[in-house]
Amino acid sequence: MERRLYEAALEGNVIALIELLQEDAFVLDRIVTSVETPLHIAAMLGHVSFAKEILNRKPEFAGEFNFQRCSPLHLASVKGHIQIVKLLLSLNPSVCLVRDCDGRTPLHLAAMKHQVEILNELARAKPEACWIQDDRKQTILHLCITHNNFEALKLLVNSVNDDEFVNLKDGDGNTLLHLSVINKQIEMLKFLLDCTKIEVNTLNTYGFTALDVLLQSPRDLKDMDILMSLLQAGAMRAKDGSLGKKTKDQISSKPYHSKRSNSKKDPKKKGDWVRKKRNTIMVVASLIATMAFQAGVNPPGGLWQETTFDSHGNLGHHAGSSILSTENPSAYDEFLVVNTVGFIASLSIILSLISGLPLKNRFFMWVLMVIMWIAITSMAQVYLTTIYISSNNTAFYTYEVAILIWISLMGLLLLANTIRLVVKLLRKFGRFIKRMICPSNSRMNRNYNNV
């Protein structure tokens, strides 16, 4: 009879269940198993009517576990059966807090399987379930990032609306920001930085900030976007975190100085600023060089895998040569030129910084800035060229407009900074001429007084 009961559960056959209960009213009471109850099967397969009939007679089945310590609510949440989830929650909402053998609640499983509607139901039934961590100390938000569930992340952050919630750490001390960087989830990272009060420079168990994790992770095309987002949010490396920090007592205990002394820049602060700027430029240049190198050895369209010959025995193409260079030589030449310019420019920046270029000198800083603009512009051109190559001809107008806007913007910035540099040089030259003239006048006055 037990076999017939499980067959009815597999089919969702309510009539067969009623017939069994008429034959033996205690058939459900005699179920003793550590595998699955009929309710587990109905919840997993989405048999709503069958599940209702079972729960009407044995509501305690809602809290039974299978061999993996999964309740029927766990299985219904994984499979996305919203009606069964609502039915189970109406009987026993506390099952939301129950963990399986991996320490995961139904809420965790729904987030992992992108069941956003079910996630919303579970979070409303038991809001405290959002704070539960699994056996690896991962919160539901960590699982959203790991399993690329952006919609669930936004839903949970907005519904809980607690700063402490978004700053929880997993077993390795990683915050949501660390995980976003590790998994290259740029959209989630920007959401966390823009829409929450997440702590940007929190250290994990290994003593790394999110920026440290980015710089030590395998290079990716998203790295530049991630880096810019982190830097704009004030991200620092762990070794730079203590620089320039002063307590309120230290600040208030400083003696009063005159306006003249306050107007002078603190050499230590200036040195720290220059060193941080040098580190930032080095990081950006390294990322650009890495991207340019990867694009050079793996051009758009890929490489020919073998050497081929035509029907007359003439060489078609070499193994390892670019497919684009054969199919679209002009586009490949354009791609190769701008990519090489960006690569050489970024290497020039790295070499200049390594060789001890004096960044305090305004002229050298201006030269470095121009080279950086060339490198960034080249990478933008590489991206636009790649998009143009991989898209249809209708995108040509958009491609041209984007290039013209970018070049115009870079030209205006270059012109503005060049004018500013020239003005400063002219002022310095004017002060130099004045110093040359003034001493001779003062000597004449002294000679006149002596007479």
C-alpha positions as a printed Julia matrix, in Angstrom:
451×3 Matrix{Float64}:
   0.0     0.0     0.0
   2.89    2.35    0.7
   4.13    1.79   -2.84
   0.71    2.79   -4.2
   0.81    5.91   -2.03
   4.13    7.02   -3.51
   2.92    6.27   -7.03
  -0.1     8.49   -6.4
   2.27   11.23   -5.1
   4.42   10.99   -8.23
   1.34   11.36  -10.46
  -0.37   13.91   -8.21
  -3.42   11.63   -8.27
  -5.79   12.91   -5.58
  -8.47   10.31   -6.38
  -6.0     7.48   -5.8
  -4.98    9.07   -2.5
  -8.61    9.27   -1.32
  -9.21    5.64   -2.3
  -6.15    4.59   -0.3
  -7.37    6.52    2.73
 -10.77    4.86    2.42
  -9.08    1.48    2.39
  -6.79    2.36    5.31
  -7.45    5.57    7.24
  -4.06    5.3     8.96
  -1.93    4.87    5.84
  -0.34    8.32    6.29
   0.35    7.65    9.98
   2.32    4.52    9.15
   4.84    6.36    6.97
   8.22    5.92    8.65
  11.0     6.95    6.25
  14.12    9.09    6.18
  13.99    9.46    2.41
  10.89   11.35    1.23
   7.32   11.73    2.43
   4.51   11.95   -0.15
   4.39   15.69    0.61
   8.07   16.04   -0.34
   7.32   14.44   -3.7
   4.22   16.58   -4.29
   6.13   19.77   -3.34
   9.03   18.89   -5.63
   6.78   18.09   -8.62
   4.29   20.91   -8.06
   1.16   18.83   -7.39
  -0.85   21.51   -5.57
  -4.14   19.59   -5.12
  -2.34   16.51   -3.85
  -0.32   18.61   -1.39
  -3.51   20.3    -0.11
  -5.15   16.92    0.49
  -2.11   15.65    2.39
  -1.86   18.81    4.53
  -5.57   18.78    5.33
  -5.08   15.37    6.91
  -1.48   15.6     8.18
  -0.39   19.3     8.57
   2.68   18.19   10.56
   4.16   16.83    7.31
   5.08   20.46    6.49
   7.88   20.21    9.07
   9.21   16.77    8.1
  12.75   16.4     6.7
  14.18   14.05    4.09
  17.65   12.5     4.19
  19.22   15.87    3.26
  17.3    17.63    6.02
  15.18   19.38    3.41
  11.59   20.23    4.27
   8.87   20.3     1.58
   9.31   24.09    1.6
  12.98   23.67    0.59
  12.0    21.56   -2.42
   9.1    23.79   -3.5
  11.37   26.87   -3.24
  14.06   25.28   -5.4
  11.58   24.21   -8.08
   9.65   27.49   -8.1
   6.21   26.17   -7.16
   4.76   29.38   -5.74
   1.29   27.98   -4.86
   2.76   25.19   -2.77
   5.11   27.68   -1.07
   2.17   29.87   -0.1
   0.28   26.82    1.14
   3.16   25.66    3.33
   3.79   29.16    4.71
   0.14   29.54    5.68
   0.47   26.43    7.87
   3.92   26.87    9.34
   5.95   30.01    8.44
   8.7    29.0    10.89
   9.92   26.42    8.36
  11.6    29.41    6.64
  14.21   29.3     9.41
  15.0    25.58    9.06
  18.42   24.67    7.61
  19.29   21.72    5.41
  22.45   19.61    5.75
  24.51   22.5     4.29
  22.98   25.05    6.64
  20.81   26.57    3.91
  17.27   27.77    4.43
  14.54   27.78    1.75
  15.42   31.45    1.29
  19.03   30.56    0.42
  17.94   27.95   -2.11
  15.45   30.31   -3.76
  18.2    32.92   -4.18
  20.6    30.37   -5.66
  17.96   29.2    -8.18
  16.81   32.73   -9.17
  13.31   32.22   -7.77
  12.69   35.92   -7.06
   8.91   35.68   -6.58
   9.3    32.89   -4.04
  12.13   34.8    -2.37
   9.78   37.72   -1.86
   7.12   35.47   -0.28
   9.6    33.86    2.09
  11.17   37.19    3.11
   7.74   38.66    3.89
   6.71   35.61    5.91
   9.86   35.58    8.06
  12.05   38.71    7.64
  14.56   37.39   10.19
  15.38   34.52    7.82
  17.31   37.01    5.65
  19.99   37.27    8.35
  20.69   33.52    8.64
  24.12   32.36    7.43
  24.86   28.92    6.02
  27.64   26.58    7.18
  30.2    28.66    5.26
  28.96   31.83    6.99
  27.51   33.13    3.73
  24.43   35.31    3.97
  21.72   35.24    1.36
  23.28   38.36   -0.22
  26.6    36.53   -0.64
  24.75   33.72   -2.43
  22.98   36.24   -4.69
  26.36   37.55   -5.86
  27.95   34.1    -6.17
  25.01   32.88   -8.28
  24.6    36.13  -10.25
  21.11   36.94   -8.99
  20.99   40.72   -9.23
  17.2    41.03   -8.98
  17.16   39.08   -5.72
  20.0    41.22   -4.35
  18.12   44.45   -5.04
  14.91   43.04   -3.59
  16.56   41.94   -0.34
  18.64   45.1     0.15
  15.59   47.31   -0.32
  13.28   45.17    1.83
  15.68   44.78    4.79
  17.11   48.32    4.46
  19.82   47.92    7.1
  23.45   49.06    6.79
  24.67   46.22    9.0
  22.95   43.71    6.69
  24.95   44.76    3.6
  28.24   44.79    5.57
  28.06   41.21    6.9
  31.07   38.99    6.14
  31.33   35.34    5.12
  33.66   32.71    6.6
  36.68   34.23    4.82
  35.85   37.72    6.01
  34.71   38.78    2.53
  32.06   41.46    2.27
  29.65   41.75   -0.65
  32.15   44.13   -2.26
  34.95   41.53   -2.11
  32.7    38.91   -3.71
  31.5    41.31   -6.41
  35.13   41.93   -7.39
  36.05   38.22   -7.25
  33.09   37.27   -9.48
  33.48   40.36  -11.71
  29.87   41.37  -11.02
  30.21   44.99  -12.14
  26.45   45.72  -12.08
  26.08   44.5    -8.51
  29.24   46.33   -7.44
  27.96   49.64   -8.79
  24.59   49.09   -7.11
  26.26   48.43   -3.74
  28.5    51.5    -4.07
  25.75   53.85   -5.28
  22.66   52.65   -3.39
  23.94   51.31   -0.06
  26.26   52.41    2.73
  28.68   49.53    2.27
  32.13   50.01    3.76
  34.55   50.26    0.84
  37.86   49.56    2.59
  36.92   46.68    4.9
  39.63   44.01    5.24
  38.89   40.3     4.81
  40.54   37.5     6.82
  43.65   37.69    4.61
  44.05   41.44    5.14
  42.86   42.49    1.67
  40.51   45.27    0.69
  38.27   44.96   -2.37
  40.87   46.93   -4.37
  43.61   44.5    -3.29
  41.45   41.57   -4.43
  40.97   43.22   -7.85
  44.7    43.81   -8.33
  45.56   40.2    -7.42
  42.79   38.52   -9.44
  43.16   37.25  -13.05
  42.87   40.11  -15.53
  39.53   40.66  -17.26
  38.02   43.22  -19.63
  35.74   44.38  -16.81
  38.68   45.27  -14.56
  38.97   48.87  -15.76
  35.3    49.57  -15.09
  35.52   47.92  -11.67
  38.69   49.85  -10.83
  37.19   53.21  -11.73
  34.07   52.49   -9.67
  36.16   51.53   -6.63
  38.47   54.52   -6.9
  35.55   56.93   -7.24
  34.1    55.45   -4.05
  37.37   56.07   -2.2
  38.78   52.54   -2.29
  42.37   52.06   -1.12
  44.83   49.24   -0.85
  45.39   47.77    2.61
  48.95   49.1     2.83
  47.72   52.62    2.06
  44.81   52.51    4.49
  46.69   53.98    7.45
  48.32   56.83    5.52
  47.26   60.35    6.35
  44.95   59.23    9.21
  44.76   61.6    12.18
  42.54   61.5    15.18
  40.46   64.43   16.32
  42.7    64.84   19.38
  45.8    65.12   17.21
  44.15   67.73   15.02
  42.84   69.79   17.94
  46.19   69.63   19.79
  48.11   71.29   16.94
  49.36   74.79   17.78
  47.89   77.75   15.98
  49.88   79.04   13.03
  49.63   82.27   11.18
  47.8    82.52    7.87
  51.09   82.59    6.1
  52.23   79.28    7.58
  48.81   77.7     6.99
  48.87   78.71    3.38
  51.99   76.67    2.79
  51.41   73.06    1.81
  52.52   70.39    4.22
  55.41   68.58    2.44
  54.44   65.27    4.06
  50.85   65.56    2.85
  52.04   66.52   -0.59
  54.42   63.56   -0.64
  51.6    61.21    0.36
  49.35   62.66   -2.34
  52.04   62.24   -5.0
  52.77   58.66   -3.92
  49.09   57.71   -3.98
  48.69   59.3    -7.38
  51.74   57.41   -8.64
  50.25   54.13   -7.38
  46.89   54.86   -9.02
  48.49   55.73  -12.36
  50.62   52.57  -12.17
  47.54   50.41  -11.54
  45.57   51.96  -14.42
  48.53   51.7   -16.81
  49.1    48.05  -15.83
  45.45   47.2   -16.51
  45.52   48.95  -19.89
  48.74   47.14  -20.83
  47.21   43.8   -19.8
  44.03   44.4   -21.82
  46.01   45.55  -24.86
  48.26   42.5   -24.66
  45.29   40.13  -24.38
  43.55   41.84  -27.28
  46.73   41.62  -29.35
  47.33   37.9   -28.86
  43.59   37.1   -29.05
  42.18   39.5   -31.68
  38.43   39.71  -32.45
  37.25   36.72  -34.45
  39.93   34.42  -33.06
  42.85   32.65  -34.74
  43.06   30.02  -37.44
  43.63   26.63  -35.8
  45.41   24.97  -38.72
  47.28   25.8   -41.92
  45.16   25.38  -45.07
  45.8    25.24  -48.82
  43.47   25.86  -51.73
  42.71   23.41  -54.55
  45.82   24.56  -56.47
  48.14   23.95  -53.54
  48.53   27.62  -52.7
  48.75   28.63  -49.07
  45.41   29.79  -47.68
  46.4    30.85  -44.2
  48.85   29.91  -41.45
  47.83   28.29  -38.21
  47.83   30.93  -35.46
  47.19   33.86  -37.79
  44.23   36.16  -37.22
  40.96   35.26  -38.94
  40.09   38.97  -39.12
  43.31   39.78  -41.01
  42.16   37.39  -43.74
  38.47   38.25  -43.82
  38.66   42.02  -43.21
  42.26   43.3   -43.57
  41.43   47.02  -43.3
  39.5    46.59  -40.05
  42.27   44.39  -38.66
  44.92   47.0   -39.55
  42.93   49.71  -37.76
  42.46   47.47  -34.72
  46.15   46.54  -34.65
  47.35   50.15  -34.9
  45.19   51.58  -32.1
  45.78   48.56  -29.86
  49.56   48.84  -30.34
  49.46   52.58  -29.61
  47.59   51.91  -26.36
  49.99   49.12  -25.41
  53.12   51.19  -26.07
  51.63   54.23  -24.29
  50.8    52.24  -21.16
  54.25   50.62  -21.14
  55.8    54.08  -21.48
  53.88   55.23  -18.4
  55.0    52.19  -16.41
  58.62   52.66  -17.49
  58.51   56.38  -16.61
  57.17   55.7   -13.13
  59.66   52.9   -12.49
  62.54   55.11  -13.59
  61.58   57.72  -10.99
  59.89   60.42  -13.06
  59.5    63.49  -10.77
  55.72   63.88  -10.55
  56.11   67.08   -8.52
  57.37   68.73  -11.7
  54.35   70.16  -13.52
  55.81   69.6   -16.99
  56.52   65.91  -16.39
  53.05   65.54  -14.87
  51.54   67.1   -17.99
  53.53   64.76  -20.27
  52.41   61.76  -18.23
  48.8    62.94  -18.4
  48.97   63.25  -22.21
  50.4    59.74  -22.54
  47.66   58.4   -20.27
  45.02   60.09  -22.41
  46.54   58.49  -25.5
  46.43   55.07  -23.84
  42.82   55.43  -22.66
  41.71   56.86  -26.02
  43.37   53.95  -27.8
  41.54   51.45  -25.6
  38.26   53.21  -26.3
  39.04   53.05  -30.02
  39.88   49.35  -29.72
  36.54   48.72  -28.05
  34.58   50.69  -30.66
  36.47   48.99  -33.5
  35.73   45.58  -32.03
  32.02   46.43  -31.66
  31.93   47.72  -35.23
  33.59   44.56  -36.56
  31.24   42.23  -34.71
  28.04   44.2   -35.54
  26.19   44.75  -38.8
  26.72   47.68  -41.15
  23.78   49.62  -39.7
  25.92   50.36  -36.64
  28.48   52.29  -38.71
  26.84   55.69  -38.15
  26.68   55.18  -34.39
  30.3    54.01  -34.45
  31.45   57.16  -36.29
  29.49   59.5   -34.01
  30.9    57.83  -30.88
  34.47   58.2   -32.17
  33.98   61.87  -33.09
  32.46   62.69  -29.68
  35.28   60.92  -27.85
  38.04   62.56  -29.93
  36.39   65.99  -29.48
  36.18   65.52  -25.72
  39.82   64.41  -25.46
  40.87   67.32  -27.69
  39.08   69.85  -25.48
  40.64   68.41  -22.33
  44.09   68.41  -23.91
  43.65   72.0   -25.12
  42.42   73.2   -21.71
  45.32   71.61  -19.84
  47.84   72.82  -22.42
  46.57   76.39  -22.06
  46.74   76.1   -18.27
  50.35   74.84  -18.49
  51.37   77.62  -20.88
  49.81   80.26  -18.61
  51.7    78.92  -15.6
  54.97   78.87  -17.56
  54.4    82.47  -18.68
  53.74   83.55  -15.09
  56.92   81.84  -13.94
  58.85   83.52  -16.74
  57.35   86.89  -15.73
  58.39   86.4   -12.09
  61.88   85.4   -13.23
  62.23   88.59  -15.3
  60.96   90.64  -12.34
  63.55   89.09  -10.02
  66.27   89.87  -12.55
  65.23   93.53  -12.71
  64.47   94.16   -9.03
  67.95   93.36   -7.62
  69.63   95.86   -9.96
  67.15   98.59   -8.87
  67.77   97.88   -5.18
  71.55   98.08   -5.74
  71.13  101.47   -7.37
  69.12  102.71   -4.39
  71.76  101.51   -1.92
  74.55  103.25   -3.88
  72.52  106.46   -3.93
  71.96  106.36   -0.15
  75.67  105.8     0.48
  76.49  108.92   -1.47
